[in-house]
């Protein structure tokens, strides 16, 4: 299983150093061994990362509601 502690630690340090506050954070273990990390901004915007066991398949996504224009974007990390 992938150890996310270094990634989460770097994110926390970044937020502390820059004063950026994090939105609601969800971390989910998926049955196939992958991990989903998702930030939710008051149901307006979701930003997520899927960390796969084959790291070449890991990616990111952004989804917003209609108020923010219904944005959808995704890609590989």
C-alpha positions in Angstrom: 0.0 0.0 0.0 1.2 3.5 -0.8 2.3 5.5 2.2 0.6 8.9 2.0 2.2 10.4 5.1 5.0 12.2 3.3 2.5 13.8 0.8 0.1 14.9 3.5 3.0 16.2 5.6 4.3 18.3 2.7 0.8 19.7 2.1 0.4 20.6 5.8 3.8 22.3 5.9 2.9 24.3 2.7 -0.3 25.5 4.3 1.4 26.5 7.5 4.2 28.4 5.7 1.9 30.2 3.3 -1.1 30.8 5.6 -3.4 29.0 3.1 -6.3 27.3 4.8 -7.4 23.9 3.6 -11.0 23.1 2.8 -12.7 20.0 4.0 -10.4 17.0 3.2 -11.6 13.5 2.4 -9.2 10.6 2.0 -10.6 7.3 0.8 -9.1 3.8 0.4 -10.5 2.2 -2.8 -10.8 -1.6 -3.1 -8.3 -1.8 -5.9 -5.5 -0.4 -3.7 -5.7 3.2 -5.0 -6.3 6.2 -2.8 -8.6 9.2 -3.5 -7.8 12.6 -1.8 -10.5 15.2 -2.3 -10.8 18.8 -1.1 -14.3 20.2 -1.0 -14.9 23.9 -1.1 -18.5 24.5 0.3 -20.1 22.4 -2.4 -18.9 24.9 -5.0 -15.7 23.2 -6.1 -14.0 19.9 -5.6 -10.3 19.2 -6.3 -9.1 15.7 -6.1 -6.1 13.4 -6.7 -6.3 9.7 -7.3 -3.1 7.9 -6.3 -2.9 4.6 -8.1 -0.7 1.5 -7.4 0.8 2.1 -10.9 1.8 5.7 -10.4 1.7 6.4 -14.2 -2.1 6.1 -13.8 -2.4 8.7 -11.0 -4.3 11.8 -11.8 -6.1 15.0 -10.7 -9.5 16.5 -11.3 -11.4 19.7 -10.7 -15.2 19.9 -10.7 -17.3 23.0 -10.0 -21.0 23.6 -9.8 -23.0 25.9 -12.1 -22.4 29.0 -10.0 -18.7 28.7 -10.9 -19.4 27.8 -14.5 -19.7 24.0 -14.3 -15.9 23.5 -14.8 -14.6 20.0 -15.3 -11.0 19.2 -15.9 -8.7 16.3 -15.2 -5.3 14.9 -16.1 -2.4 12.7 -15.2 0.1 13.7 -12.5 
